[in-house]
Amino acid sequence: MKLIAHATRGAIGIAVISLLAGCATPPPKTLYSWENFTRLQYETLVPAETTPDEQINQLQLQAERAAAAGDALPPGFRAHLGMLYLSAGNTAEAGNLWRAEKVAFPESALYMDKLLNRLGAADTKQVKQ
């Protein structure tokens, strides 16, 4: 009887340890490197404490960290960064980012083409946002 009790306790102990070990595994890696992208998008749409230049710097750092880690940037990241560059007056970088968004997410091509066409019209007049 004592032998059965020892075996039962041992089996329960192994089960508990296995359960706890399973809980200790890190969460699965996400598909995209979101970091603070969504917060910065929100701050662009409502008055925020950060300027467009500060947001550009934060997003550039995020893009560099994602590239170093081999992570993908989320949908809209390049497009949003392009809009920030446009608001800062850097139309060339805005166009580059919109073209990169088109390559990364072909489903964005229609919208990115509209933005790029409007940017092409910027030679003669200010681009309306």
C-alpha positions as a Markdown table, in Angstrom:
| # | Residue | x | y | z |
|---|---|---|---|---|
| 1 | Met | 0.0 | 0.0 | 0.0 |
| 2 | Lys | 2.8 | 2.4 | 0.9 |
| 3 | Leu | 4.5 | 1.6 | -2.5 |
| 4 | Ile | 1.3 | 2.6 | -4.3 |
| 5 | Ala | 1.0 | 5.8 | -2.3 |
| 6 | His | 4.6 | 6.7 | -3.2 |
| 7 | Ala | 4.1 | 5.9 | -6.8 |
| 8 | Thr | 0.9 | 8.1 | -6.9 |
| 9 | Arg | 2.7 | 11.0 | -5.2 |
| 10 | Gly | 5.6 | 10.7 | -7.6 |
| 11 | Ala | 3.2 | 10.7 | -10.6 |
| 12 | Ile | 1.4 | 13.7 | -9.2 |
| 13 | Gly | 4.7 | 15.5 | -8.6 |
| 14 | Ile | 5.9 | 14.8 | -12.2 |
| 15 | Ala | 2.5 | 16.0 | -13.6 |
| 16 | Val | 2.7 | 19.2 | -11.6 |
| 17 | Ile | 6.3 | 19.9 | -12.7 |
| 18 | Ser | 5.4 | 19.2 | -16.3 |
| 19 | Leu | 2.5 | 21.6 | -16.0 |
| 20 | Leu | 4.6 | 24.3 | -14.5 |
| 21 | Ala | 7.3 | 23.8 | -17.1 |
| 22 | Gly | 4.8 | 24.2 | -19.9 |
| 23 | Cys | 3.6 | 27.5 | -18.4 |
| 24 | Ala | 7.2 | 28.8 | -18.4 |
| 25 | Thr | 7.6 | 28.8 | -22.2 |
| 26 | Pro | 7.8 | 32.2 | -23.8 |
| 27 | Pro | 4.8 | 33.5 | -25.8 |
| 28 | Pro | 4.9 | 32.8 | -29.5 |
| 29 | Lys | 6.5 | 35.3 | -31.7 |
| 30 | Thr | 4.1 | 37.7 | -33.3 |
| 31 | Leu | 3.8 | 38.1 | -37.1 |
| 32 | Tyr | 4.8 | 41.8 | -37.1 |
| 33 | Ser | 6.9 | 44.1 | -34.9 |
| 34 | Trp | 4.2 | 46.5 | -33.7 |
| 35 | Glu | 6.0 | 48.1 | -30.8 |
| 36 | Asn | 4.6 | 51.6 | -30.4 |
| 37 | Phe | 3.4 | 52.0 | -34.0 |
| 38 | Thr | -0.3 | 52.1 | -33.2 |
| 39 | Arg | 0.2 | 54.7 | -30.4 |
| 40 | Leu | 2.1 | 56.9 | -32.8 |
| 41 | Gln | -0.6 | 56.6 | -35.4 |
| 42 | Tyr | -3.2 | 57.7 | -32.8 |
| 43 | Glu | -1.0 | 60.6 | -31.8 |
| 44 | Thr | -0.9 | 61.8 | -35.4 |
| 45 | Leu | -4.7 | 61.9 | -35.5 |
| 46 | Val | -5.2 | 63.7 | -32.3 |
| 47 | Pro | -3.2 | 66.5 | -30.7 |
| 48 | Ala | -0.2 | 64.8 | -29.1 |
| 49 | Glu | 2.9 | 65.7 | -27.1 |
| 50 | Thr | 5.2 | 64.4 | -29.7 |
| 51 | Thr | 6.1 | 66.3 | -32.9 |
| 52 | Pro | 6.1 | 64.6 | -36.3 |
| 53 | Asp | 10.0 | 64.7 | -36.3 |
| 54 | Glu | 10.0 | 62.9 | -32.9 |
| 55 | Gln | 7.5 | 60.3 | -34.3 |
| 56 | Ile | 9.7 | 59.9 | -37.4 |
| 57 | Asn | 12.7 | 59.2 | -35.2 |
| 58 | Gln | 10.8 | 56.7 | -33.1 |
| 59 | Leu | 9.5 | 54.8 | -36.1 |
| 60 | Gln | 12.9 | 54.8 | -37.8 |
| 61 | Leu | 14.4 | 53.3 | -34.6 |
| 62 | Gln | 11.6 | 50.7 | -34.6 |
| 63 | Ala | 12.3 | 49.8 | -38.2 |
| 64 | Glu | 16.0 | 49.4 | -37.5 |
| 65 | Arg | 15.3 | 47.1 | -34.5 |
| 66 | Ala | 12.9 | 45.1 | -36.5 |
| 67 | Ala | 15.4 | 44.7 | -39.4 |
| 68 | Ala | 18.1 | 43.7 | -36.9 |
| 69 | Ala | 15.8 | 41.1 | -35.4 |
| 70 | Gly | 14.6 | 39.8 | -38.7 |
| 71 | Asp | 11.0 | 40.9 | -37.9 |
| 72 | Ala | 8.5 | 42.2 | -40.4 |
| 73 | Leu | 7.0 | 45.7 | -40.1 |
| 74 | Pro | 3.2 | 45.8 | -39.8 |
| 75 | Pro | 0.8 | 46.8 | -42.6 |
| 76 | Gly | 0.6 | 50.6 | -42.9 |
| 77 | Phe | 3.9 | 51.2 | -41.1 |
| 78 | Arg | 5.7 | 52.5 | -44.2 |
| 79 | Ala | 2.6 | 54.4 | -45.4 |
| 80 | His | 2.2 | 56.2 | -42.1 |
| 81 | Leu | 5.9 | 57.0 | -41.9 |
| 82 | Gly | 5.7 | 58.3 | -45.5 |
| 83 | Met | 2.8 | 60.6 | -44.4 |
| 84 | Leu | 4.9 | 61.9 | -41.5 |
| 85 | Tyr | 7.8 | 62.6 | -43.9 |
| 86 | Leu | 5.3 | 64.4 | -46.2 |
| 87 | Ser | 4.1 | 66.6 | -43.3 |
| 88 | Ala | 7.8 | 67.4 | -42.6 |
| 89 | Gly | 8.3 | 68.4 | -46.3 |
| 90 | Asn | 10.4 | 65.4 | -47.4 |
| 91 | Thr | 8.4 | 64.4 | -50.4 |
| 92 | Ala | 11.2 | 62.1 | -51.8 |
| 93 | Glu | 11.3 | 60.0 | -48.7 |
| 94 | Ala | 7.5 | 59.9 | -48.5 |
| 95 | Gly | 7.4 | 58.5 | -52.1 |
| 96 | Asn | 10.1 | 55.9 | -51.3 |
| 97 | Leu | 8.2 | 54.7 | -48.3 |
| 98 | Trp | 4.9 | 54.5 | -50.2 |
| 99 | Arg | 6.6 | 52.4 | -52.9 |
| 100 | Ala | 8.1 | 50.2 | -50.2 |
| 101 | Glu | 4.6 | 49.7 | -48.7 |
| 102 | Lys | 3.3 | 48.7 | -52.1 |
| 103 | Val | 6.0 | 46.0 | -52.4 |
| 104 | Ala | 5.5 | 44.7 | -48.9 |
| 105 | Phe | 1.7 | 44.7 | -49.1 |
| 106 | Pro | 0.5 | 44.5 | -52.7 |
| 107 | Glu | -3.1 | 44.9 | -51.5 |
| 108 | Ser | -2.2 | 48.5 | -50.6 |
| 109 | Ala | -1.2 | 49.3 | -54.2 |
| 110 | Leu | -4.4 | 51.2 | -55.2 |
| 111 | Tyr | -4.1 | 53.6 | -52.2 |
| 112 | Met | -0.3 | 53.9 | -52.5 |
| 113 | Asp | -0.7 | 54.7 | -56.2 |
| 114 | Lys | -3.2 | 57.4 | -55.4 |
| 115 | Leu | -0.8 | 58.9 | -52.9 |
| 116 | Leu | 2.1 | 58.6 | -55.4 |
| 117 | Asn | 0.1 | 60.3 | -58.1 |
| 118 | Arg | -0.8 | 63.2 | -55.9 |
| 119 | Leu | 2.8 | 63.4 | -54.9 |
| 120 | Gly | 3.7 | 63.7 | -58.6 |
| 121 | Ala | 1.3 | 66.6 | -58.9 |
| 122 | Ala | 3.3 | 68.3 | -56.1 |
| 123 | Asp | 5.8 | 69.7 | -58.6 |
| 124 | Thr | 3.3 | 72.5 | -59.5 |
| 125 | Lys | 1.3 | 72.8 | -56.3 |
| 126 | Gln | 1.1 | 71.7 | -52.6 |
| 127 | Val | 0.0 | 68.2 | -52.0 |
| 128 | Lys | -3.4 | 68.1 | -50.2 |
| 129 | Gln | -3.5 | 65.5 | -47.4 |
